[in-house]
Amino acid sequence: MGLLEGRRGVVTGGASGIGRGAARRLAAEGARVAIVDVDGDAAAKVAAELDGLSYGVDVRDTDAVREAFDDAAADLGGLDVVFNNAGTGSIARLHEYDPAEFKRVVDVNLLGVWNGIRAAVPHMLAAGGGSIVNTSSISGLRPSPGEGPYAAAKAGVTALTQSAALEYGSRGVRVNAVAPGAIWSAMTTPLLQLGEWEQEWTRRTPLGRIGDPEDIGDVVVFLCSDLSRYITGQVIVVDGGMTLHGAGIDGVLDFVMGMVEGGQ
Ligand SMILES: NC(=O)c1ccc[n+]([C@@H]2O[C@H](COP(=O)([O-])OP(=O)(O)OC[C@H]3O[C@@H](n4cnc5c(N)ncnc54)[C@H](O)[C@@H]3O)[C@@H](O)[C@H]2O)c1
């Protein structure tokens, strides 16, 4: 019997990368899963693979997120586990950030997580408990140059996680976060395949490899399961030890700006 047999879940950003890896692991442990993603077609493909549900929704849309979660809960018969994972990033110097891009990055990564918490909590309170996991990042704990709005939003995810843990713990709802290091995904593959970044980040990682989405998915399973029943308000760093060096993903700004400015 799986660790999550009979649980009902939602994964945002579940159409790709870490979200898809986590959705597969949740399903493998017995959960039924709904995928919420702005890419509705890709979400439908993952849902079909897992015998789940899918919703083409932008996590910045507060009402649409609530509608999707309500619909998923009605269809699945409740909501026990939620992985608020949808996210996006970009690289620029702070004083050169386009204001609309700054807002987009903050809204997807931070407002999107609040929208998920807001939509999930009523179902969990009604059922007497549940587990919410949010995706932060090592960048939210130790920013690297060039990722200002992303790092600020991810630090905000930590604060939001702790606030929610405080507000709902006594009513059976646990809220934690994962902070991935360098993980293969649609977000990172283009960078990792440029220049020497795969070798460089591998060299900076004590465990000696770039992570796979399932490396995060297994921690999400743990945080959603009863194995973590006495854990709430925590941010679990899953980075192969990368931040032990304190370096994070430093160097990306110079590399990207060098390419952009060199190409001009
Ligand atoms: N890959 C890494 O190295 C890494 C490291 C730290 C944190 N993260 C975080 O992990 C999460 C997943 O990223 P990933 O690496 O799997 O990238 P990814 O691009 O493979 O997956 C992101 C998913 O989120 C969806 N998405 C993006 N914007 C959305 C929106 N507005 N509404 C709904 N869905 C949206 C995308 O369609 C995609 O399916 C993000 O929060 C990211 O910040 C990733």
The ligand as a MOL file (V3000), in Angstrom:
LIG
                    3D

  0  0  0     0  0            999 V3000
M  V30 BEGIN CTAB
M  V30 COUNTS 44 48 0 0 0
M  V30 BEGIN ATOM
M  V30 1 N 14.4670 23.6920 -11.7890 0
M  V30 2 C 15.1460 24.2710 -10.8080 0
M  V30 3 O 16.3780 24.1910 -10.7680 0
M  V30 4 C 14.4040 25.0020 -9.7220 0
M  V30 5 C 15.1460 25.4170 -8.6150 0
M  V30 6 C 14.4860 26.0900 -7.5890 0
M  V30 7 C 13.1110 26.3050 -7.6620 0
M  V30 8 N 12.4310 25.8870 -8.7640 0 CHG=1
M  V30 9 C 10.9860 26.1330 -8.7850 0
M  V30 10 O 10.3280 24.9260 -9.0850 0
M  V30 11 C 9.0450 25.2170 -9.6390 0
M  V30 12 C 8.8490 24.4080 -10.8970 0
M  V30 13 O 9.7910 24.8260 -11.8710 0
M  V30 14 P 10.4600 23.8320 -12.9090 0
M  V30 15 O 11.9150 23.9650 -12.7490 0
M  V30 16 O 9.8170 22.4970 -12.8260 0 CHG=-1
M  V30 17 O 10.0920 24.5830 -14.2790 0
M  V30 18 P 9.1720 24.1500 -15.5180 0
M  V30 19 O 9.2190 25.3230 -16.4130 0
M  V30 20 O 9.5750 22.8190 -16.0470 0
M  V30 21 O 7.7130 23.9900 -14.8820 0
M  V30 22 C 6.9670 25.1040 -14.4780 0
M  V30 23 C 5.5130 24.8140 -14.7400 0
M  V30 24 O 4.7450 25.8990 -14.2060 0
M  V30 25 C 3.8040 26.2980 -15.1820 0
M  V30 26 N 3.5050 27.7110 -15.0060 0
M  V30 27 C 4.3190 28.7650 -15.2350 0
M  V30 28 N 3.6590 29.9020 -15.0170 0
M  V30 29 C 2.3980 29.5580 -14.6440 0
M  V30 30 C 1.2490 30.2970 -14.2870 0
M  V30 31 N 1.2530 31.6410 -14.2910 0
M  V30 32 N 0.1350 29.6290 -13.9380 0
M  V30 33 C 0.1180 28.2800 -13.9540 0
M  V30 34 N 1.1600 27.5190 -14.2990 0
M  V30 35 C 2.2960 28.1700 -14.6280 0
M  V30 36 C 4.4750 26.0250 -16.5250 0
M  V30 37 O 3.5320 25.9430 -17.5840 0
M  V30 38 C 5.1840 24.7190 -16.2340 0
M  V30 39 O 4.3510 23.6100 -16.4840 0
M  V30 40 C 9.0200 26.7290 -9.8580 0
M  V30 41 O 8.3310 27.3290 -8.7780 0
M  V30 42 C 10.4850 27.1010 -9.8320 0
M  V30 43 O 10.6710 28.4450 -9.4390 0
M  V30 44 C 13.0410 25.2380 -9.7970 0
M  V30 END ATOM
M  V30 BEGIN BOND
M  V30 1 1 1 2
M  V30 2 2 2 3
M  V30 3 1 2 4
M  V30 4 1 4 5
M  V30 5 2 4 44
M  V30 6 2 5 6
M  V30 7 1 6 7
M  V30 8 2 7 8
M  V30 9 1 8 9
M  V30 10 1 8 44
M  V30 11 1 9 10
M  V30 12 1 9 42
M  V30 13 1 10 11
M  V30 14 1 11 12
M  V30 15 1 11 40
M  V30 16 1 12 13
M  V30 17 1 13 14
M  V30 18 2 14 15
M  V30 19 1 14 16
M  V30 20 1 14 17
M  V30 21 1 17 18
M  V30 22 2 18 19
M  V30 23 1 18 20
M  V30 24 1 18 21
M  V30 25 1 21 22
M  V30 26 1 22 23
M  V30 27 1 23 24
M  V30 28 1 23 38
M  V30 29 1 24 25
M  V30 30 1 25 26
M  V30 31 1 25 36
M  V30 32 1 26 27
M  V30 33 1 26 35
M  V30 34 2 27 28
M  V30 35 1 28 29
M  V30 36 1 29 30
M  V30 37 2 29 35
M  V30 38 1 30 31
M  V30 39 2 30 32
M  V30 40 1 32 33
M  V30 41 2 33 34
M  V30 42 1 34 35
M  V30 43 1 36 37
M  V30 44 1 36 38
M  V30 45 1 38 39
M  V30 46 1 40 41
M  V30 47 1 40 42
M  V30 48 1 42 43
M  V30 END BOND
M  V30 END CTAB
M  END
